[in-house]
Amino acid sequence: MAALSMLKSLRKCATHHLSNFRPSFCHHVASISRSLSTLVLAEHESGSIKASSMSAVVAAACLSEKSSISVLLAGSGSSLHEAAKRAASCHHSVSQVLVADSDKFVYPLAEPWAKLVDLIQQEHCYSHIVAASSSFGKNVLPRAAALLDVSPVTDVIEISESHLFVRPIYAGNALCTVRYTGTNPCMLTIRSTSFPVPLMSDASENEAPISQVDLSTFDEDDFSKSRFVKNTSQDTDRPDLGNARVVITGGRGLKSAENFKMIEKLAEKLGGAVGATRAAVDAGFVPNDLQVGQTGKIVAPELYIAFGVSGAIQHLAGMRDSKVIVAVNKDSDAPIFQVADYGLVGDLFTVIPELLEKLPAKH
């Protein structure tokens, strides 16, 4: 009887303490939710924020309605400060722009950028760090995550909650829902095609403050592991492959770099960008910055036209979200026809010249 009495007393005491504890716990959770803060690692070029980084800002805004968003820009010179002014008014959710002005960041190398992210995180303690799933984001974010001792969540295409995300697996054939349960910061790379940038009106009225990052304690000991060699780019009036409304892609069926010029001419007439499969890139037809696919660029244009593309699973992973897909291939059993909205079984060396002849100079 004494044991039973003691058990009842303990149960009553535990119930009393738990009832007092729950409101405190709920208040603590609510406080965490309200205090979400996000750092966006942004790229800039010629004084403008890259479209993929704008998508990262949009993704950061999806984490919470009350999330505080800071945009980090690094580099040197007048173009950096011009980009900072544009970043300050690029989205109504941006509350601050951080500028790291130093010659150390002229080129976007992973080592200095990761150190910079680590330095800023130690000072501001952000709950999330977001970057676009571009070559820049894929290069910088994993190294920064290693310095911060956290595991990044990559290629996010949907944000369900502040720590619940959807990402593709098996070359896009399945979607995986991931809950992040690690310590802060929760680090993400996002697919820019999944977070389109809305048209902003009266953006200048929502200008965020611009702050300089204190680099007096910035350590340069580990920067010798890599060095900038050169930057090559094509002088063309065609739109960027990652953001083009129309993409014309060629595969190994074009047989040579000379024949690939037909794709370029067609892209010029349609005002689109040129893409290529990995097979075409490996064969030396075009440079690798035009590669579309799992190991290349992820695109989602309004119109995607593929010539001589068989439709390997790795390529489909990079373009399956296109609004309208048109495929031209002489093999009627090519897998590309399974995802195409319109398909034409024919010889591309006959089809492309006919299109070039019938299309006007500029569409």
C-alpha positions as CSV (number, residue, x, y, z in Angstrom):
1,M,0.0,0.0,0.0
2,A,2.9,2.3,0.8
3,A,4.4,1.6,-2.7
4,L,1.1,2.3,-4.4
5,S,0.7,5.5,-2.5
6,M,4.2,6.6,-3.4
7,L,3.5,5.8,-7.1
8,K,0.3,7.9,-7.1
9,S,2.2,10.8,-5.5
10,L,5.0,10.5,-8.1
11,R,2.4,10.4,-11.0
12,K,0.7,13.5,-9.6
13,C,3.9,15.3,-9.2
14,A,5.1,14.4,-12.7
15,T,1.7,15.5,-14.2
16,H,2.0,18.8,-12.4
17,H,5.5,19.4,-13.7
18,L,4.7,18.3,-17.3
19,S,1.7,20.6,-17.4
20,N,3.9,23.5,-16.3
21,F,6.6,22.4,-18.8
22,R,4.5,22.2,-22.0
23,P,3.6,25.9,-22.4
24,S,7.3,26.8,-21.9
25,F,8.3,24.2,-24.5
26,C,5.7,25.4,-27.0
27,H,6.7,29.0,-26.4
28,H,10.3,28.0,-27.1
29,V,9.4,26.3,-30.3
30,A,7.3,29.3,-31.4
31,S,10.2,31.5,-30.5
32,I,12.5,29.4,-32.8
33,S,10.0,29.6,-35.6
34,R,9.8,33.3,-35.3
35,S,13.5,33.8,-35.2
36,L,14.3,32.1,-38.6
37,S,17.1,33.9,-40.3
38,T,18.6,33.0,-43.7
39,L,21.8,33.8,-45.5
40,V,21.7,33.6,-49.3
41,L,25.0,33.2,-51.1
42,A,24.6,35.3,-54.2
43,E,26.5,35.5,-57.5
44,H,26.8,38.7,-59.4
45,E,28.1,39.7,-62.8
46,S,28.5,43.1,-64.5
47,G,26.7,44.8,-61.6
48,S,23.7,42.5,-61.6
49,I,22.5,39.6,-59.5
50,K,22.4,36.4,-61.4
51,A,19.0,34.9,-62.1
52,S,19.9,31.7,-60.2
53,S,20.7,33.7,-57.1
54,M,17.4,35.5,-57.4
55,S,15.7,32.1,-57.3
56,A,17.7,31.3,-54.1
57,V,16.2,34.5,-52.5
58,V,12.7,33.3,-53.6
59,A,13.4,29.9,-52.0
60,A,14.6,31.5,-48.8
61,A,11.3,33.4,-48.6
62,C,9.5,30.1,-48.7
63,L,11.1,28.9,-45.5
64,S,8.9,31.2,-43.4
65,E,6.7,34.2,-43.8
66,K,8.6,35.9,-41.1
67,S,12.1,34.8,-42.1
68,S,14.8,37.5,-42.1
69,I,16.9,37.2,-45.3
70,S,20.4,38.5,-45.7
71,V,22.1,38.4,-49.1
72,L,25.9,37.9,-49.2
73,L,27.9,39.4,-52.1
74,A,31.7,39.2,-52.4
75,G,34.2,40.6,-54.8
76,S,35.7,44.0,-55.4
77,G,35.3,47.1,-57.5
78,S,32.3,49.2,-58.6
79,S,30.4,46.3,-60.1
80,L,30.2,44.7,-56.6
81,H,28.6,47.8,-55.1
82,E,26.3,48.2,-58.1
83,A,25.1,44.6,-57.6
84,A,24.7,45.3,-53.8
85,K,22.3,48.2,-54.6
86,R,20.3,46.0,-56.9
87,A,20.2,43.2,-54.3
88,A,18.9,45.6,-51.7
89,S,15.7,46.2,-53.7
90,C,15.5,42.8,-55.6
91,H,12.9,41.3,-53.3
92,H,10.6,42.5,-50.5
93,S,11.8,39.8,-48.2
94,V,15.5,40.9,-48.2
95,S,16.2,42.6,-44.9
96,Q,20.0,43.2,-45.3
97,V,22.8,43.0,-47.9
98,L,26.2,42.0,-46.7
99,V,29.2,43.1,-48.8
100,A,32.7,41.5,-48.6
101,D,34.8,43.9,-50.6
102,S,38.3,42.4,-51.1
103,D,40.6,41.2,-53.9
104,K,40.5,37.8,-52.3
105,F,37.0,37.3,-53.7
106,V,37.6,38.6,-57.3
107,Y,37.3,35.0,-58.5
108,P,34.6,32.7,-56.8
109,L,37.0,30.1,-55.5
110,A,35.7,27.7,-52.9
111,E,38.4,28.1,-50.2
112,P,38.0,31.9,-49.5
113,W,34.2,31.8,-50.0
114,A,33.8,28.9,-47.5
115,K,36.0,30.7,-45.0
116,L,33.9,33.8,-45.5
117,V,30.6,31.9,-44.9
118,D,32.1,30.4,-41.7
119,L,33.2,33.8,-40.5
120,I,29.8,35.4,-41.0
121,Q,27.9,32.4,-39.5
122,Q,30.0,32.6,-36.3
123,E,28.9,36.2,-36.0
124,H,25.3,36.1,-37.1
125,C,24.2,32.5,-36.3
126,Y,21.8,32.1,-39.2
127,S,19.3,29.2,-39.0
128,H,19.6,28.6,-42.8
129,I,22.1,29.1,-45.6
130,V,20.9,28.9,-49.1
131,A,22.6,28.9,-52.5
132,A,21.6,28.0,-56.0
133,S,22.5,24.6,-57.3
134,S,24.9,26.1,-59.9
135,S,28.6,25.4,-60.3
136,F,29.2,28.2,-57.8
137,G,26.8,26.8,-55.2
138,K,27.9,23.2,-55.6
139,N,31.5,24.3,-55.2
140,V,31.2,26.6,-52.2
141,L,28.4,25.2,-50.1
142,P,29.8,21.7,-49.3
143,R,33.1,23.1,-48.2
144,A,31.4,25.7,-46.0
145,A,29.2,22.9,-44.6
146,A,32.3,20.9,-43.7
147,L,33.8,23.9,-41.8
148,L,30.5,24.3,-39.9
149,D,30.2,20.5,-39.3
150,V,26.7,20.1,-40.8
151,S,25.3,18.1,-43.7
152,P,23.8,20.1,-46.6
153,V,20.6,19.2,-48.4
154,T,21.2,19.4,-52.1
155,D,19.0,20.0,-55.2
156,V,15.9,21.0,-53.3
157,I,12.9,21.5,-55.6
158,E,10.2,22.2,-53.0
159,I,10.2,23.6,-49.5
160,S,7.3,22.1,-47.4
161,E,8.4,23.4,-44.0
162,S,11.4,25.2,-42.6
163,H,13.2,21.9,-42.2
164,L,11.2,19.7,-44.6
165,F,12.3,19.5,-48.2
166,V,11.7,17.6,-51.5
167,R,14.6,16.7,-53.7
168,P,14.9,14.4,-56.8
169,I,16.7,11.1,-56.6
170,Y,17.5,8.4,-59.2
171,A,18.1,11.0,-61.9
172,G,14.8,12.6,-61.3
173,N,12.7,9.4,-61.5
174,A,11.7,9.6,-57.9
175,L,11.2,12.4,-55.3
176,C,12.5,12.1,-51.8
177,T,11.1,14.1,-48.8
178,V,13.9,15.0,-46.4
179,R,13.6,16.3,-42.9
180,Y,16.7,18.1,-41.6
181,T,17.3,17.2,-37.9
182,G,20.8,18.4,-37.5
183,T,22.1,21.5,-35.8
184,N,22.0,25.0,-37.3
185,P,22.6,26.2,-39.9
186,C,20.5,24.1,-42.2
187,M,22.3,24.4,-45.5
188,L,20.5,24.1,-48.9
189,T,21.2,24.2,-52.6
190,I,18.1,24.8,-54.6
191,R,17.2,24.2,-58.3
192,S,16.5,27.6,-59.7
193,T,14.0,26.2,-62.2
194,S,11.8,25.2,-59.3
195,F,11.7,28.7,-57.8
196,P,10.8,31.1,-60.6
197,V,11.3,34.8,-59.8
198,P,8.1,36.8,-59.9
199,L,7.9,40.2,-61.5
200,M,8.5,42.8,-58.7
201,S,6.7,46.1,-58.8
202,D,7.9,49.2,-56.9
203,A,10.9,47.2,-55.7
204,S,12.9,50.5,-55.0
205,E,10.5,51.3,-52.1
206,N,11.7,48.2,-50.3
207,E,15.4,48.9,-50.2
208,A,17.3,47.0,-47.6
209,P,20.3,48.4,-45.7
210,I,23.8,47.5,-47.1
211,S,26.5,46.5,-44.6
212,Q,30.2,45.9,-45.0
213,V,31.6,42.6,-43.7
214,D,34.5,43.1,-41.2
215,L,37.4,41.1,-42.8
216,S,40.0,42.1,-40.2
217,T,40.1,38.6,-38.7
218,F,39.9,36.8,-42.1
219,D,42.4,34.0,-42.3
220,E,44.1,33.3,-45.6
221,D,46.2,30.3,-44.6
222,D,44.3,27.7,-46.6
223,F,43.9,29.6,-49.9
224,S,46.9,28.0,-51.6
225,K,45.1,24.8,-52.3
226,S,43.6,26.2,-55.5
227,R,44.2,29.1,-57.8
228,F,42.4,30.9,-60.5
229,V,43.7,30.0,-64.0
230,K,41.4,31.6,-66.5
231,N,37.9,32.4,-67.4
232,T,36.6,31.6,-70.9
233,S,33.2,32.7,-72.2
234,Q,31.5,32.8,-75.6
235,D,30.8,36.1,-77.2
236,T,27.2,35.7,-78.3
237,D,23.9,37.5,-78.2
238,R,22.1,34.4,-77.3
239,P,20.4,34.2,-73.9
240,D,22.0,32.2,-71.0
241,L,21.2,28.5,-71.2
242,G,19.9,28.3,-67.7
243,N,17.4,31.1,-68.1
244,A,16.4,30.9,-71.8
245,R,12.7,30.7,-72.8
246,V,13.7,28.5,-75.8
247,V,16.5,25.9,-75.8
248,I,17.7,24.1,-78.9
249,T,19.7,21.0,-78.1
250,G,21.9,18.7,-80.2
251,G,23.1,15.3,-79.5
252,R,25.7,12.9,-80.9
253,G,23.5,12.4,-84.0
254,L,24.9,15.7,-85.3
255,K,28.2,13.8,-85.9
256,S,30.6,16.8,-85.9
257,A,31.2,20.3,-84.5
258,E,30.7,21.7,-88.0
259,N,27.2,20.2,-88.2
260,F,26.5,21.7,-84.8
261,K,26.5,25.1,-86.4
262,M,23.0,24.3,-87.7
263,I,21.8,24.2,-84.1
264,E,23.4,27.6,-83.5
265,K,21.7,29.1,-86.6
266,L,18.3,27.7,-85.6
267,A,18.8,29.0,-82.0
268,E,19.6,32.5,-83.4
269,K,16.4,32.5,-85.5
270,L,14.3,31.4,-82.5
271,G,16.0,33.7,-80.1
272,G,17.0,30.7,-77.9
273,A,20.0,29.2,-76.3
274,V,22.1,26.3,-77.5
275,G,22.3,23.1,-75.4
276,A,24.0,19.7,-75.9
277,T,24.1,16.2,-74.5
278,R,27.0,14.8,-72.6
279,A,27.9,12.6,-75.6
280,A,28.1,15.7,-77.8
281,V,30.3,17.5,-75.3
282,D,32.6,14.4,-74.8
283,A,32.9,14.2,-78.6
284,G,34.2,17.8,-78.6
285,F,31.3,19.2,-80.7
286,V,30.7,22.0,-78.1
287,P,32.2,23.3,-74.8
288,N,31.0,21.6,-71.6
289,D,29.2,24.8,-70.4
290,L,26.4,23.9,-72.9
291,Q,25.8,20.5,-71.4
292,V,22.2,19.8,-70.3
293,G,21.6,16.9,-67.9
294,Q,22.3,15.5,-64.4
295,T,26.0,16.4,-64.6
296,G,25.3,19.6,-66.6
297,K,22.8,22.4,-66.4
298,I,19.2,21.9,-65.3
299,V,16.8,23.8,-67.6
300,A,13.1,24.3,-67.7
301,P,12.3,26.6,-70.8
302,E,9.0,27.2,-72.3
303,L,10.1,25.4,-75.5
304,Y,12.8,22.6,-75.6
305,I,13.7,21.2,-79.0
306,A,16.0,18.2,-79.2
307,F,17.7,17.1,-82.4
308,G,19.5,13.8,-82.5
309,V,19.1,13.2,-78.8
310,S,18.4,9.6,-77.8
311,G,17.0,10.5,-74.3
312,A,19.4,8.9,-71.9
313,I,18.1,9.1,-68.3
314,Q,20.9,11.5,-67.3
315,H,19.9,14.0,-70.0
316,L,16.2,13.7,-69.2
317,A,17.0,14.6,-65.6
318,G,18.1,18.0,-66.8
319,M,15.2,19.0,-69.0
320,R,12.1,17.0,-68.1
321,D,10.5,20.1,-66.4
322,S,10.4,22.0,-69.7
323,K,6.9,23.3,-70.6
324,V,6.8,21.9,-74.2
325,I,9.3,19.3,-75.4
326,V,9.8,18.7,-79.1
327,A,12.0,15.8,-80.3
328,V,13.4,15.0,-83.7
329,N,15.1,11.6,-84.1
330,K,15.3,9.0,-86.9
331,D,15.0,6.2,-84.3
332,S,11.3,5.8,-83.6
333,D,12.1,3.8,-80.4
334,A,14.3,6.6,-78.9
335,P,13.5,7.1,-75.2
336,I,13.2,10.9,-75.8
337,F,9.8,10.3,-77.4
338,Q,8.4,9.0,-74.1
339,V,8.7,12.5,-72.6
340,A,8.2,14.6,-75.7
341,D,5.0,16.5,-76.2
342,Y,5.6,16.5,-80.0
343,G,7.8,14.0,-81.8
344,L,9.0,13.8,-85.4
345,V,10.7,10.7,-86.7
346,G,13.0,12.0,-89.4
347,D,16.5,12.8,-90.4
348,L,17.7,16.0,-88.6
349,F,19.9,16.8,-91.6
350,T,16.7,17.3,-93.6
351,V,14.5,18.8,-90.9
352,I,16.9,21.5,-89.7
353,P,17.6,23.0,-93.2
354,E,13.8,23.1,-93.9
355,L,13.2,24.9,-90.6
356,L,16.0,27.4,-91.3
357,E,14.5,28.0,-94.7
358,K,10.9,28.6,-93.5
359,L,11.5,30.4,-90.3
360,P,11.9,34.2,-90.4
361,A,15.1,35.9,-89.5
362,K,13.9,36.6,-85.9
363,H,11.0,34.9,-84.2
